[in-house]
Amino acid sequence: MMELMLGLLLFVGVHSVAIVAPDWRNHMASRLGVAWQALYSLLALAGLVLMVIGYGEARLQPTVLYSPPEWTRHLAMLLMLPVFPLLLAAYLPGRIQAALGHPMLAAVKLWALAHLLANGTLADALLFGVLLVWAVVDRISLERRGPRTRPMLPATRANDAIAIVGGLALYFAFAFWLHPAWIGVAVVG
């Protein structure tokens, strides 16, 4: 469990620099350039690896907080349906991105909520609860910070189609094959 908490602290901490110290973050990013991006990426990756290891270990001896009813698994699958299209829309500018402002955060919120509804262990509450709270706080803080300019593809309607079709393909691939293979939990069946 310690690895999970340390991973969450590192991952969410790195991703929260812009929330708690946006001016410092912008100064460091402009001063260090690619070195800032590399450090940020390495710390985030280390946090992600620790979260995965810690969550996997915590699942071996789970501390059950609540037992969700069976129907919440179906609700979770429904909530997960837009997650992959939203993830792709974060990188493919179009109407989806323009309407939501930050589709990646919407995807994280739906993903975390879906998993909180369908799972009831302490590790689930920590992992998905912390990431849900972070995504909500980050989205609220975006109103204060304003958007950062970053290189993007041109916005087209084709990007929305790619995000939806590609995202749904990823959803089905993950639901039927990747989730059981990577996470060890069958989503369907």
VEXDREN-2710 file (C-alpha; in Angstrom, 1 decimal):
% VEXDREN-2710
k/r/px/py/pz
1/MET/0.0/0.0/0.0
2/MET/3.0/2.3/0.6
3/GLU/4.0/2.1/-3.0
4/LEU/0.5/3.1/-4.1
5/MET/0.4/6.1/-1.8
6/LEU/3.9/7.2/-2.8
7/GLY/3.0/6.8/-6.4
8/LEU/-0.2/8.8/-6.0
9/LEU/1.8/11.5/-4.2
10/LEU/4.4/11.7/-6.9
11/PHE/2.0/11.5/-9.9
12/VAL/-0.6/13.9/-8.5
13/GLY/2.0/16.1/-7.0
14/VAL/3.8/16.6/-10.4
15/HIS/0.4/17.1/-12.1
16/SER/-0.6/19.6/-9.5
17/VAL/2.3/22.1/-9.8
18/ALA/0.3/24.1/-12.3
19/ILE/-2.6/24.2/-9.8
20/VAL/-0.7/25.4/-6.7
21/ALA/2.2/27.4/-8.3
22/PRO/1.3/28.3/-11.9
23/ASP/3.7/31.2/-12.2
24/TRP/6.6/29.1/-10.9
25/ARG/5.7/26.3/-13.2
26/ASN/5.6/28.6/-16.2
27/HIS/8.9/30.2/-15.2
28/MET/10.6/26.9/-14.8
29/ALA/9.1/25.5/-18.1
30/SER/10.4/28.6/-20.0
31/ARG/13.7/28.6/-18.3
32/LEU/14.5/24.9/-18.6
33/GLY/12.6/24.1/-21.8
34/VAL/13.0/20.4/-22.8
35/ALA/14.8/19.7/-19.5
36/TRP/11.6/20.7/-17.6
37/GLN/9.5/18.4/-19.8
38/ALA/12.0/15.5/-19.3
39/LEU/12.0/15.9/-15.5
40/TYR/8.2/16.3/-15.4
41/SER/7.8/13.2/-17.5
42/LEU/10.3/11.1/-15.5
43/LEU/8.7/12.0/-12.2
44/ALA/5.2/11.4/-13.6
45/LEU/6.3/8.0/-15.0
46/ALA/7.9/7.0/-11.7
47/GLY/4.7/7.9/-9.9
48/LEU/2.6/5.9/-12.4
49/VAL/4.9/2.9/-12.1
50/LEU/4.7/3.0/-8.3
51/MET/0.9/3.4/-8.5
52/VAL/0.6/0.3/-10.7
53/ILE/2.9/-1.8/-8.5
54/GLY/1.3/-0.6/-5.3
55/TYR/-2.2/-1.2/-6.6
56/GLY/-1.3/-4.6/-7.8
57/GLU/0.2/-5.5/-4.4
58/ALA/-2.8/-4.1/-2.5
59/ARG/-5.2/-6.2/-4.6
60/LEU/-3.5/-9.4/-3.3
61/GLN/-4.7/-8.7/0.2
62/PRO/-7.6/-6.3/-0.2
63/THR/-9.2/-4.4/2.6
64/VAL/-12.9/-4.3/1.7
65/LEU/-14.6/-1.0/2.5
66/TYR/-17.9/-1.7/0.8
67/SER/-19.5/-4.3/-1.5
68/PRO/-21.0/-2.6/-4.5
69/PRO/-24.2/-4.1/-5.9
70/GLU/-23.9/-6.0/-9.2
71/TRP/-25.7/-3.3/-11.2
72/THR/-22.9/-0.8/-10.6
73/ARG/-20.6/-2.9/-12.9
74/HIS/-23.1/-2.2/-15.7
75/LEU/-23.2/1.5/-14.8
76/ALA/-19.4/1.6/-14.7
77/MET/-19.3/0.1/-18.2
78/LEU/-21.8/2.8/-19.4
79/LEU/-19.7/5.6/-17.8
80/MET/-16.6/4.2/-19.4
81/LEU/-18.1/4.4/-22.9
82/PRO/-17.0/8.0/-23.6
83/VAL/-13.7/7.8/-21.8
84/PHE/-11.5/6.6/-24.7
85/PRO/-13.1/9.0/-27.2
86/LEU/-12.5/11.8/-24.8
87/LEU/-8.9/10.8/-24.3
88/LEU/-8.3/10.9/-28.1
89/ALA/-10.2/14.2/-28.4
90/ALA/-7.7/15.8/-26.0
91/TYR/-5.1/15.4/-28.7
92/LEU/-7.3/15.8/-31.8
93/PRO/-8.8/19.3/-31.7
94/GLY/-12.4/19.6/-32.9
95/ARG/-15.8/20.2/-31.6
96/ILE/-15.5/17.8/-28.7
97/GLN/-12.4/19.6/-27.5
98/ALA/-13.9/23.0/-28.0
99/ALA/-17.1/22.1/-26.2
100/LEU/-15.4/20.5/-23.2
101/GLY/-12.3/22.6/-22.9
102/HIS/-10.2/19.8/-21.5
103/PRO/-11.5/16.4/-22.5
104/MET/-8.7/14.6/-20.8
105/LEU/-9.9/15.7/-17.4
106/ALA/-13.5/14.7/-18.3
107/ALA/-12.1/11.3/-19.2
108/VAL/-10.2/10.9/-15.9
109/LYS/-13.3/12.0/-13.9
110/LEU/-15.6/9.5/-15.6
111/TRP/-12.9/6.7/-15.4
112/ALA/-12.4/7.3/-11.7
113/LEU/-16.1/7.6/-10.9
114/ALA/-16.9/4.4/-12.8
115/HIS/-14.2/2.5/-10.9
116/LEU/-15.3/3.8/-7.5
117/LEU/-18.8/2.6/-8.3
118/ALA/-17.8/-0.9/-9.3
119/ASN/-15.0/-1.5/-6.7
120/GLY/-15.0/-1.3/-2.9
121/THR/-11.5/-1.9/-1.5
122/LEU/-9.3/0.6/0.2
123/ALA/-6.8/0.6/-2.7
124/ASP/-9.7/1.4/-5.1
125/ALA/-10.9/4.2/-2.9
126/LEU/-7.4/5.6/-2.7
127/LEU/-6.4/5.3/-6.3
128/PHE/-9.7/6.3/-8.0
129/GLY/-10.8/8.7/-5.2
130/VAL/-7.6/10.7/-5.3
131/LEU/-7.5/10.9/-9.1
132/LEU/-11.2/12.0/-9.2
133/VAL/-10.6/14.7/-6.6
134/TRP/-7.4/15.8/-8.5
135/ALA/-9.3/16.0/-11.8
136/VAL/-12.1/18.1/-10.3
137/VAL/-9.7/20.5/-8.6
138/ASP/-7.5/20.8/-11.8
139/ARG/-10.6/21.6/-13.9
140/ILE/-11.7/24.2/-11.5
141/SER/-8.2/25.7/-11.4
142/LEU/-8.2/26.0/-15.2
143/GLU/-10.7/28.8/-14.9
144/ARG/-8.3/30.7/-12.8
145/ARG/-5.1/29.9/-14.8
146/GLY/-6.5/30.2/-18.3
147/PRO/-5.3/28.0/-21.2
148/ARG/-1.6/27.5/-22.1
149/THR/-0.6/27.7/-25.7
150/ARG/0.9/24.5/-27.0
151/PRO/1.4/23.0/-30.4
152/MET/-1.7/21.3/-31.7
153/LEU/-3.0/19.7/-34.9
154/PRO/-5.4/21.8/-36.9
155/ALA/-9.0/21.5/-35.7
156/THR/-11.2/19.6/-38.1
157/ARG/-14.4/17.6/-38.1
158/ALA/-12.4/14.6/-39.1
159/ASN/-10.6/14.8/-35.7
160/ASP/-13.9/14.3/-33.9
161/ALA/-14.8/11.3/-36.1
162/ILE/-11.3/9.8/-35.5
163/ALA/-11.7/10.4/-31.7
164/ILE/-15.2/8.8/-31.6
165/VAL/-14.5/5.8/-33.9
166/GLY/-10.9/5.2/-32.5
167/GLY/-12.1/5.7/-29.0
168/LEU/-14.9/3.2/-29.3
169/ALA/-12.6/0.7/-30.8
170/LEU/-10.2/1.2/-27.9
171/TYR/-13.2/0.8/-25.4
172/PHE/-14.2/-2.5/-26.9
173/ALA/-10.6/-3.7/-27.2
174/PHE/-10.0/-2.8/-23.5
175/ALA/-13.3/-4.2/-22.3
176/PHE/-12.9/-7.6/-24.0
177/TRP/-9.2/-8.2/-24.1
178/LEU/-6.8/-5.6/-22.6
179/HIS/-8.5/-5.2/-19.1
180/PRO/-8.4/-8.9/-18.4
181/ALA/-4.9/-9.3/-19.8
182/TRP/-3.3/-6.3/-18.1
183/ILE/-5.4/-5.8/-15.0
184/GLY/-6.5/-9.5/-14.5
185/VAL/-10.1/-8.6/-14.1
186/ALA/-12.7/-9.6/-16.7
187/VAL/-15.0/-6.7/-17.5
188/VAL/-17.5/-8.6/-19.6
189/GLY/-18.7/-12.1/-18.7
END
